[in-house]
Amino acid sequence: MGTYLIIGASGFIGSHIYNYCKRNHVEVVGTFCHHCEDSSMIKFDLRSDNLEKICDKYFKEKLPENLILCGANASIDSCKKDENASREVNVVSTLKILKQADKLGIKSVFLSSEAVFDGNKGLYTENDVPNPVTLYGKQKLEVERYISENIRNYLIFRVSRATGSCYGENDIFREFHNKISFQKEIVCLKNQSFCLTEVDDIVLCIINSLEKDMRGLFHISSGNYISRYELAKVFADKIFGGYDKIVEKEYYEMDFLDNRHVYGGLDGSKLEKILGIKYMSISDILNRYIETYKGCIQ
């Protein structure tokens, strides 16, 4: 396996890639920006730090073969609330790092999003034309286009809705669990749907693609197409035996700062066939969650 530098290794997907490398004795350096509980990671700010300096300091005589860029402001409303600040991170600083990596001959892996589509139909393929309706989606698409037109060696992965399968992960299940535990209403945008994709499956797709020296743009997504409302109901039924404060609301009833794509989800069959992988089903994800949940509360 190659050597890896993961920018944003303290985030949800980034931490799983980092931990996979550590478990498999792969040479890896992971960075964080603000807060991190893992003392083995190093502080790196996209806006001010230099890629070459971090490579010289932590990889010494040889450069990392792969840069995996996970760091971003992924909050749709936060991006809209402060457009200049989010652009500085998600576009300007990201492009700066990508240019530095290309100059050094390091392969770049950029994690993009289903937010590059408008959410009018769902299950988008790599051949569908992007049409983002959020500022966050527009920022991701701008970087995608720069990479495809200017970077020599790259992988772009659009990722559908990532989740863990263990209790305590920073994911959609934690949100559901906390709201049910405190008897709060779970409000879901009507019909909002996505493909729930287990995060370790996402990691394997990224690592296996790098091992095959693949290039280009691919969708990482299971076939677990489900609405947020349906997922909340299934989760509540399996973990709590039901919950009566799960509601769907129309778009105009929601207090969003920016738009939302309703029918999300990506068609990940292209990469699935190339890699010969099998994604975890929703049933398998929840069953594993239940096992770890019981282990924590006993």
KALINDA-V870399 format. One record per residue. N is the residue number from 1. SS is DSSP state (2 for helix, 1 for strand, 0 for the rest). NEAR is the number of other C-alpha atoms within 8 Angstrom. Layout:
{{N:SS:NEAR} {N:SS:NEAR}}
This chain:
{{1:0:4} {2:0:9} {3:0:10} {4:1:13} {5:1:11} {6:1:15} {7:1:14} {8:0:15} {9:0:18} {10:0:13} {11:0:10} {12:2:9} {13:2:12} {14:2:13} {15:2:11} {16:2:12} {17:2:11} {18:2:13} {19:2:8} {20:2:9} {21:2:11} {22:2:10} {23:2:7} {24:0:6} {25:0:6} {26:0:11} {27:0:9} {28:1:11} {29:1:11} {30:1:14} {31:1:13} {32:1:16} {33:0:9} {34:0:5} {35:0:6} {36:0:8} {37:0:4} {38:0:6} {39:0:6} {40:0:5} {41:0:12} {42:1:9} {43:1:8} {44:0:9} {45:0:8} {46:0:12} {47:0:7} {48:0:5} {49:0:7} {50:0:8} {51:2:9} {52:2:8} {53:2:7} {54:2:9} {55:2:11} {56:2:10} {57:2:7} {58:2:7} {59:0:10} {60:0:8} {61:0:5} {62:0:5} {63:0:9} {64:0:12} {65:0:9} {66:1:12} {67:1:14} {68:1:12} {69:1:11} {70:0:13} {71:0:9} {72:0:7} {73:0:9} {74:0:6} {75:0:7} {76:2:10} {77:2:9} {78:2:9} {79:2:15} {80:2:12} {81:2:7} {82:0:8} {83:2:9} {84:2:6} {85:2:8} {86:2:13} {87:2:11} {88:2:10} {89:2:13} {90:2:12} {91:2:13} {92:2:9} {93:2:11} {94:2:11} {95:2:10} {96:2:8} {97:2:11} {98:2:11} {99:2:9} {100:2:10} {101:2:13} {102:2:13} {103:2:7} {104:2:7} {105:0:6} {106:0:13} {107:1:12} {108:1:14} {109:1:12} {110:1:11} {111:1:11} {112:1:11} {113:1:11} {114:2:12} {115:2:14} {116:2:13} {117:0:14} {118:0:10} {119:0:11} {120:0:8} {121:0:7} {122:0:11} {123:0:9} {124:1:12} {125:0:9} {126:0:8} {127:0:5} {128:0:6} {129:0:5} {130:0:8} {131:0:7} {132:0:12} {133:0:13} {134:0:11} {135:2:12} {136:2:12} {137:2:14} {138:2:11} {139:2:11} {140:2:14} {141:2:12} {142:2:9} {143:2:11} {144:2:10} {145:2:8} {146:2:10} {147:2:10} {148:2:8} {149:2:6} {150:2:6} {151:0:11} {152:0:5} {153:0:9} {154:1:12} {155:1:13} {156:1:12} {157:1:14} {158:1:12} {159:1:14} {160:0:16} {161:0:10} {162:1:12} {163:1:11} {164:0:12} {165:0:11} {166:0:10} {167:0:12} {168:0:5} {169:0:9} {170:0:8} {171:0:10} {172:2:7} {173:2:11} {174:2:11} {175:2:8} {176:2:12} {177:2:8} {178:2:8} {179:2:11} {180:2:12} {181:2:7} {182:0:6} {183:0:7} {184:0:8} {185:0:9} {186:1:11} {187:1:8} {188:1:11} {189:1:13} {190:0:9} {191:0:9} {192:0:13} {193:1:13} {194:1:16} {195:1:15} {196:0:15} {197:1:15} {198:1:13} {199:2:12} {200:2:9} {201:2:10} {202:2:14} {203:2:12} {204:2:8} {205:2:12} {206:2:9} {207:2:8} {208:2:9} {209:2:10} {210:2:8} {211:2:9} {212:0:6} {213:0:6} {214:0:8} {215:0:7} {216:1:8} {217:1:9} {218:1:12} {219:1:15} {220:1:14} {221:0:16} {222:0:15} {223:0:9} {224:0:10} {225:1:10} {226:1:10} {227:1:10} {228:2:12} {229:2:14} {230:2:8} {231:2:9} {232:2:11} {233:2:11} {234:2:8} {235:2:12} {236:2:13} {237:2:10} {238:2:10} {239:2:8} {240:2:8} {241:0:7} {242:0:9} {243:0:10} {244:0:4} {245:0:8} {246:1:12} {247:1:9} {248:1:9} {249:1:10} {250:0:8} {251:2:7} {252:2:5} {253:2:6} {254:0:8} {255:0:5} {256:0:6} {257:0:7} {258:0:9} {259:0:7} {260:0:7} {261:0:12} {262:0:10} {263:1:13} {264:0:18} {265:0:15} {266:1:17} {267:0:14} {268:0:13} {269:2:7} {270:2:9} {271:2:11} {272:2:10} {273:2:8} {274:2:6} {275:2:9} {276:0:6} {277:0:7} {278:0:5} {279:0:9} {280:0:10} {281:0:8} {282:2:8} {283:2:6} {284:2:8} {285:2:12} {286:2:11} {287:2:8} {288:2:10} {289:2:11} {290:2:12} {291:2:8} {292:2:10} {293:2:10} {294:2:8} {295:2:7} {296:2:7} {297:2:5} {298:0:4}}
